[in-house]
């Protein structure tokens, strides 16, 4: 007998498949279909998420409570300032709604730990193979091969390629979080951290190889920052004696080869140590635009000003707002909304405040909840890992 069609459809749109699709969709950007960061595919899926949530036996979760409180807060703050814009408030609501839907699936236990780790494994491997295919095409002079995300982007170069996102820095962020997620899964399985040697054993060698190849050759200074943060995972009192020299050696090799992205990361690091935002801007403008708002949050926040608490007038009215060395993470919605966003993040996405996840959230995701696909893709991975960590701490079988 032939299977009943509606049963096949139900199998195809199972909870696990929908959750998997959401996770993958927001951790890649396929240019031939999605075109740019305002992807109609992603927007369409986000628009469907409230309906999916309603049809899927919804229940109250921390993501629902904190996400709704955060969105209502920024909505009323924007209303107070007369700055209701769908490009910010509307998209924030859609991203939060998508995350609430995904979070419901996660805490329902639709992912087994080994299945989730396989998703991360294949995300990393596919990023790597796509990048290698792009590099091969550029070697033979092809710059327009849509099937592998090449569409004559103006920045294309053999040492600057986007892999499966809009640009190399986006790929670097996603790969950093995906690799950390992969390590966390192994850590939960083994009840201990992986060591460097195990990264290259039979089970992990392809993931490690593709990750390192992508991060070292995609052409992003962000990738070197991501690898530096991830290196902390392996540093302990016992391993520091040989791990630290390895990373120093890699750094010296990069300098010797004059890798442009490593030089940029180094220049920004040195400038950051001065605490002078103008020097940072001069040393490495692109990277400084992401770090300066965080530094100013801790050094220039004046608690006596009303705008500190409720936010300033729209930065979007000034086309060059991002070049302002006085801007801060809290400029748009203020300190109150920022504190609620941290409650949202540390209740649903990141388990421990003092963690590698926090460093990534600060230095790679801008210490904020933004309206950009890769930020939410990374936060979805964080939320899944947090769920597994909680289950392990409670002694539940995963």
C-alpha positions in Angstrom: 0.0 0.0 0.0 1.1 3.6 -0.7 1.6 5.8 2.4 -1.2 8.3 3.0 0.0 11.7 1.7 -1.0 13.7 4.8 1.0 11.3 7.0 4.0 12.0 4.8 3.4 15.7 5.0 3.1 15.5 8.8 6.4 13.6 8.9 8.1 16.3 6.8 6.8 19.2 8.9 7.5 17.5 12.3 8.6 19.7 15.2 12.2 18.6 14.8 12.3 19.4 11.1 10.8 22.9 11.7 13.2 23.6 14.5 16.1 22.4 12.4 15.0 24.5 9.4 14.8 27.7 11.6 18.2 27.0 13.1 19.9 26.5 9.7 18.0 29.3 8.0 19.2 31.9 10.4 22.8 30.7 10.4 23.3 30.9 6.6 22.4 33.4 3.8 22.0 31.9 0.3 22.4 34.9 -2.0 20.6 33.6 -5.1 17.4 33.3 -3.2 17.7 35.7 -0.3 19.5 38.5 -2.1 20.6 40.5 1.0 20.3 40.8 4.8 16.6 41.7 4.5 15.8 38.3 3.1 12.3 37.7 2.0 12.7 34.0 2.9 13.6 34.9 6.5 10.9 37.6 6.7 8.3 35.2 5.4 9.4 32.5 7.9 9.3 35.0 10.8 5.8 36.1 9.7 4.7 32.5 10.0 6.3 31.8 13.4 3.4 33.3 15.5 1.0 31.0 13.6 3.3 28.0 14.1 3.6 28.8 17.8 -0.2 29.0 18.2 -0.8 25.7 16.3 1.9 23.9 18.3 0.3 23.7 21.8 1.9 26.9 23.1 2.8 27.4 26.7 4.4 30.2 28.7 8.2 30.2 28.6 10.9 32.6 29.8 11.5 33.5 26.2 7.9 34.6 25.8 7.8 36.6 29.1 11.2 38.4 28.7 11.0 38.7 25.0 7.5 40.3 25.2 8.5 42.6 28.0 11.6 43.7 26.1 9.7 44.4 22.9 6.9 46.3 24.6 9.4 48.4 26.4 11.3 49.4 23.2 7.9 50.0 21.5 6.7 52.4 24.2 10.1 54.1 24.4 10.0 54.7 20.7 6.4 55.9 20.9 7.4 58.3 23.6 10.1 59.8 21.4 7.8 59.8 18.3 10.0 57.3 16.4 7.9 54.3 15.5 9.7 52.6 12.5 8.9 49.2 11.2 12.5 48.9 10.1 13.5 48.7 13.8 10.5 48.0 16.0 8.7 45.8 13.5 11.8 43.6 12.7 12.7 43.4 16.4 9.2 42.0 17.1 9.5 39.5 14.2 13.0 38.3 15.3 11.8 37.9 18.9 8.6 36.1 17.8 10.8 33.7 15.7 13.1 33.1 18.7 10.1 32.4 21.0 8.9 29.8 18.6 12.3 28.2 18.3 12.8 28.3 22.1 9.5 26.4 22.6 10.8 23.6 20.4 14.1 23.5 22.2 12.6 23.2 25.7 10.1 20.6 24.5 13.2 18.5 23.8 12.8 18.1 20.0 16.6 17.9 19.7 18.6 15.1 21.1 22.2 16.2 22.0 23.8 14.0 19.3 21.4 15.3 16.7 22.0 18.9 17.6 25.8 18.4 17.5 25.4 16.8 14.0 23.6 20.0 12.8 26.5 22.1 14.0 29.0 19.7 12.5 27.4 19.9 9.1 27.0 23.7 9.3 30.8 24.0 9.8 31.7 21.4 7.1 29.3 23.0 4.5 30.7 26.5 5.3 34.2 25.1 4.7 33.4 23.2 1.5 31.6 26.2 0.1 34.5 28.4 0.8 36.9 26.0 -0.9 34.6 25.9 -3.9 34.6 29.7 -4.0 38.4 29.9 -3.7 38.7 27.4 -6.6 36.4 29.4 -8.8 38.3 32.6 -8.2 41.6 30.8 -9.0 40.2 29.9 -12.5 38.7 33.4 -12.9 35.0 32.8 -12.1 33.2 35.4 -10.0 29.6 34.7 -10.8 28.6 31.2 -9.6 25.4 31.6 -7.7 25.1 28.0 -6.6 28.1 28.6 -4.3 27.1 32.1 -3.2 29.3 34.0 -5.6 27.5 36.8 -7.4 30.2 39.3 -8.3 30.3 41.0 -4.9 32.5 44.1 -5.0 34.8 42.8 -2.2 35.6 39.4 -3.8 39.2 38.4 -3.6 41.0 35.0 -3.2 41.6 36.1 0.5 38.2 37.7 1.1 35.2 35.4 0.5 31.7 35.2 2.1 31.2 31.4 2.2 27.5 31.0 3.1 26.7 34.5 4.4 26.6 38.0 3.1 30.2 38.8 4.0 33.2 37.1 5.7 32.7 38.8 9.1 29.2 37.3 9.3 30.6 33.8 8.5 33.3 34.3 11.2 30.7 35.0 13.9 28.5 32.1 13.0 31.4 29.7 12.7 32.9 30.8 16.1 29.5 30.1 17.8 28.9 26.9 15.9 32.4 25.6 16.9 31.9 26.5 20.5 28.5 24.8 20.4 30.1 21.7 19.0 32.7 21.7 21.8 30.0 22.2 24.4 28.1 19.2 23.1 31.2 17.0 23.2 31.9 18.3 26.7 28.4 17.2 27.9 28.9 13.8 26.3 32.3 13.2 27.8 31.6 15.0 31.1 34.9 16.9 30.5 36.4 19.3 28.1 38.0 18.1 24.8 41.8 18.6 24.5 43.6 19.8 21.4 44.7 16.3 20.5 41.1 15.0 20.4 40.2 17.8 18.0 42.0 15.9 15.3 40.9 12.4 16.1 38.6 10.4 13.8 35.4 11.9 15.1 36.4 15.5 15.0 39.1 15.9 12.4 36.9 17.1 9.5 35.0 19.6 11.7 38.3 21.0 13.0 40.0 21.1 9.6 37.1 22.9 7.9 36.7 25.3 10.8 40.4 26.3 10.8 40.6 26.5 7.0 37.5 28.8 6.9 38.6 31.0 9.8 42.2 31.4 8.5 41.4 31.9 4.8 38.0 33.7 4.5 39.7 37.1 5.0 38.0 38.4 8.1 39.7 40.1 11.0 36.7 39.1 13.0 37.7 35.4 12.5 41.0 36.0 14.3 39.1 37.6 17.2 36.8 34.6 17.3 39.7 32.1 17.3 41.4 34.1 20.1 38.2 33.9 22.2 37.8 30.2 21.5 41.4 29.5 22.4 40.5 30.3 26.0 38.4 27.0 26.0 41.6 25.0 25.9 43.7 27.0 28.4 44.1 25.5 31.8 46.9 25.4 34.3 48.1 22.1 32.9 47.8 23.0 29.3 49.0 26.6 29.3 52.6 25.5 29.2 52.2 24.3 25.6 49.0 25.9 24.3 50.1 29.5 24.9 53.4 29.0 22.9 51.3 27.4 20.1 49.1 30.5 19.8 52.1 32.8 20.0 53.7 30.8 17.2 50.5 31.2 15.1 50.5 34.9 15.8 54.2 35.3 14.7 53.6 33.2 11.6 50.7 35.5 10.7 52.9 38.6 11.2 55.7 37.0 9.1 53.2 36.3 6.3 51.7 39.7 6.7 48.2 38.4 6.8 46.2 41.6 6.4 43.3 40.6 8.6 45.6 39.5 11.5 47.4 42.9 11.2 44.1 44.7 11.4 43.0 42.7 14.5 46.4 43.4 16.1 46.1 47.1 15.4 42.7 47.3 16.9 43.8 45.4 20.0 46.7 47.8 20.6 44.5 50.8 20.0 41.8 49.4 22.4 44.3 49.3 25.2 44.7 53.0 25.0 41.1 53.5 25.8 41.1 56.4 23.2 38.2 55.9 20.8 39.7 58.3 18.3 43.0 56.3 18.1 40.9 53.2 17.7 39.0 54.7 14.8 42.2 55.7 13.1 43.9 52.4 13.7 41.1 50.1 12.4 37.9 51.9 11.5 35.7 48.9 10.7 36.5 47.0 13.8 36.4 50.1 16.0 32.8 50.8 15.0 31.8 47.6 16.8 34.0 48.1 19.9 33.6 51.8 20.6 29.9 51.6 21.7 30.8 48.9 24.3 33.7 50.9 25.7 31.6 54.0 25.9 28.9 52.1 27.8 31.3 51.6 30.6 33.3 54.9 30.4 30.8 57.6 29.2 27.4 56.6 30.7 26.0 59.5 32.6 23.3 58.3 35.0 22.0 61.8 35.6 20.7 62.3 32.1 17.2 61.2 31.0 18.5 60.0 27.6 20.8 57.5 29.4 17.7 55.7 30.7 15.3 56.0 27.8 17.6 56.4 24.8 18.5 59.3 22.5 16.6 60.4 19.4 16.9 58.2 16.4 20.5 57.6 15.2 19.1 56.6 11.8 18.3 60.2 11.0 22.1 60.8 10.8 23.6 58.9 7.9 27.0 59.0 9.6 26.0 58.1 13.1 28.2 55.1 13.1 31.3 57.3 12.8 30.5 59.1 16.0 33.1 58.2 18.6 30.6 59.1 21.4 28.0 56.5 20.5 27.1 53.8 23.0 25.3 50.4 23.1 22.4 52.1 25.0 21.9 55.1 22.7 18.8 53.8 20.9 16.6 52.5 23.7 18.5 53.5 26.9 19.8 51.7 30.0 16.5 50.3 31.1 15.9 48.4 27.9 19.5 47.3 27.9 19.2 45.7 31.3 16.0 44.0 30.3 17.8 42.7 27.2 20.5 41.2 29.4 17.8 39.5 31.5 16.4 38.0 28.3 19.8 36.8 27.1 21.0 35.3 30.4 17.7 33.7 31.2 17.2 32.0 27.9 20.4 32.0 25.9 23.6 32.0 28.0 24.0 29.9 31.1 26.9 31.5 32.9 27.8 35.2 33.0 31.6 34.6 33.2 32.0 32.4 30.1 33.3 32.2 26.6 29.7 32.8 25.5 29.7 36.2 27.2 33.0 37.2 25.5 31.5 36.3 22.1 28.3 38.2 23.0 30.3 41.2 23.9 33.0 41.3 21.2 31.4 39.5 18.2 27.6 40.3 18.7 28.0 43.8 20.0 26.6 43.2 23.4 23.1 43.8 22.1 20.1 42.2 20.5 20.3 43.5 16.9 18.1 43.2 13.9 20.5 41.1 11.9 20.1 37.4 11.0 23.5 36.2 12.2 23.0 37.6 15.7 19.8 35.7 16.2 21.3 32.6 14.6 24.1 32.7 17.1 21.7 33.3 20.0 19.6 30.3 18.9 22.7 28.1 19.1 23.5 29.6 22.6 19.9 28.9 23.7 20.1 25.2 22.6 23.4 24.7 24.4 22.0 26.3 27.5 19.1 23.9 27.5 21.5 20.9 27.3 23.7 22.3 30.1 20.6 22.7 32.3 19.5 19.2 31.6 22.9 17.9 32.5 23.0 19.8 35.7 19.6 18.4 36.6 20.8 14.9 36.0 18.3 14.3 33.1 19.2 11.8 30.4 19.8 13.6 27.1 
